[in-house]
Amino acid sequence: MGYMGASLSEAVNLIASADPEVMSAVWTSLYTSFAATALAAVVGIPAGLAVASYRFPGRGATITILNTLMAMPTVVIGLLGYAMLTRNGPLGVYELLYTPAAMIIGQFVLVLPLTVTLSMSAARSMGRRAAETALTLGATRARAAATVVLEGRFAFMTAVAAAFGRAVGEVGVAMMLGGNIRGATRTMTTAIALETSKGEFAVALALGVVLMTLALAVNIAIRALQARAGEAAR
Amino acid sequence: MTQTSPAFRLENFAAGYDGRAVVEIDFLDIPKGGRIALLGANGAGKTTLLRALNGFVKPIRGRVFFDGSPMDSVSAVNAARKRMTYISQTPFLFNCSARANVAYGLRARGVPAREAFERADALLERAGLSKLARRNARSLSGGEAQLTALVRALIINPEAILLDEPTGNVDAANTETIEALILDSSDARGAAVVFSTHNVEQARRLAASAIYIEHGSASIRPL
C-alpha cells in the first residue's frame, strides 16, 4: 500500500511538472486518436446514413459484418495491419510500419464499424421522419441527408465520442503498428505496458491517471450528448 | 398544371405493406382545387393512401398520376413532391426556431435567406403565430406545432395538400385557424386538398365529398 501511495504521489508530480516523457505519450495518443476518429467520422457517418436509409442486396449481411467487426480484438486488427504494411506485405512499399500514420490507419479500421453502427442507430431513431419531412418540403435528397445530420447532430457526436474513447484506450494496434518507439509512436497505453514491465509504476500510473481522466471526460460528454439527442428526437 | 388532368388519378390501385393490400381503389380522380375528406376507422388505410399519393408508399399494383404524369419512378416522385405537400398526424418540426422551420421549403427552393425569413414571418403573423416565431419549434404545444407545420407546408404554395388528421390533437381555437388556412389555400390558390379525419362535422365544413375506406376498399360519396 505504501509503495502504491509513493508511486501515485510521484505520478501526480510527473503530471504536474509536465514530464516530457509523459507529455510525449499523451500527445501521440491524442493526435493519432483524433486523426483516426475524424477519418472514421467522415466515412462512417455517411455510411451509417446510407445503410439506415436504403434497402440494397446484402444489407443484412453488411449489418452482421459491422456488428462482428465491432467486437474484433484490437490485436487481431494490429496483426492484419502488420501483414498489410510489413515490407513484404501488399502495402509494404509505402514504408508506413512503425509510424504514426500506420497507427492512424489501424485505429481508423478499429473504430469505423463502431462509428457506422452508432450512426446507423442515430439515423434510424429520428432520421426517417426528418428526411421525409425535408422531402415533403421539396428538399433534394442531398439536402434531406444534410438535414438529417443536422437534426441528429448530438447523436452523431455521441458516435464520434465513443469512437474516440475506443481509439485512445486501445493498445493492440498502437503496439503492433506503431512499435512503441519513444518520442515517435509511444502512446499512453503502450507506455503503460512498457513501464509496468520495467517496474516503473510511477510513470505507468501517471499515464493511467491521464487516461482515466480522459475516459471520464469522454463518458461525461457522451452522457450529455445522449441527453441532448433524446431531447432532439422528441 | 395542365387544365385537363385531375390533381390525382388512381387506376387499379392497391397499397399496403409486405405485399398485403390495405386499401384498394379501382379508379379515382381528385380534381384540381377540390377538397376531399378521407373517412374510415383506425387502421382502415387512410394514412397508407395519403402516403401513396405523396410517393412514400409504393403501390402494390396500379398507378398514381399527379397532374397527368405517372409517379412510377424516383425522378417522377421527386418532381411531383416539389409541387405538393404532406403533413403527418404528428408533424416533425426541425430543432430550430419556428420561423426557420417555416422558411425551410423556400430555402430548399433557393430563395435567399432574407426573403425566405421575411415571407415566413408574414405567414406566421397571418396564422397568429408571430409571438412564437423565434421560439424553438420543439417547445411548442401540440396545437401550435400542428399550425406551424401547416404554415411551413403552405408557404411553398403547393398545388396539392395532403393532411393526415390535421386537427387530431388541437384545441378549438387552433382548429378554426387550421381550417381557415386550408380553405384559403384551396379557394384562393386552387390547391387540391385531401385530408383524413374522424370528425364528420369537420369533413362537412371543409369538403363536399369523402372517400370512405371500409374493409380495404374505397368509395367516393357526397357528404
Contacts between the chains, C-beta under 8 A, distances in Angstrom:
chain1	res1	chain2	res2	distance
A	126	B	92	7.9
A	129	B	88	7.9
A	129	B	92	4.3
A	130	B	92	6.2
A	130	B	94	7.2
A	132	B	56	6.4
A	132	B	88	7.8
A	132	B	92	7.5
A	133	B	91	7.3
A	133	B	92	4.5
A	133	B	94	7.4
A	134	B	104	7.5
A	134	B	108	7.4
A	135	B	78	7.9
A	135	B	81	6.0
A	136	B	54	6.6
A	136	B	81	6.6
A	136	B	85	5.6
A	136	B	86	4.6
A	136	B	87	7.5
A	136	B	153	7.3
A	137	B	85	7.0
A	137	B	104	5.4
A	137	B	105	3.9
A	137	B	108	5.9
A	137	B	152	6.8
A	137	B	153	7.2
A	137	B	156	6.8
A	138	B	81	6.7
A	138	B	82	4.6
A	138	B	105	5.4
A	138	B	108	4.9
A	138	B	109	5.9
A	138	B	156	6.0
A	139	B	104	7.7
A	139	B	108	4.4
A	140	B	78	7.8
A	140	B	108	7.4
A	141	B	78	7.8
A	143	B	108	5.8
A	147	B	94	7.0
A	150	B	94	7.9
A	151	B	94	6.1
A	151	B	95	5.8
A	231	B	138	7.2
A	232	B	95	5.0
A	232	B	138	7.5
A	234	B	138	6.4
